Amino acid sequence: MEPTPVQEADSLAALEERIQQTAELVARLRRERDAALAETARLAQELADLRAERAQVRARVEKLLGQIDALTAG
């Protein structure tokens, strides 16, 4: 039993709809991936900045402790 022209048209329309949905999903996932990569880069930079700041604070605290030790030793 061969499909009727109406059944073939319905099948083709369903296939077109599924392809369209898939294309939209791929586009959305690409946008989300790009946004996630941008956020990751931003957070990596922020982390590097915070680590540098921590190192500077540590150096300043060590210097202050050294000065306090010099005062108490003298």
Secondary structure, DSSP 8 states (H G I E B T S, - for coil): ----HHHHHHHHHHHHHHHHHHHHHHHHHHHHHHHHHHHHHHHHHHHHHHHHHHHHHHHHHHHHHHHHHHHHH-
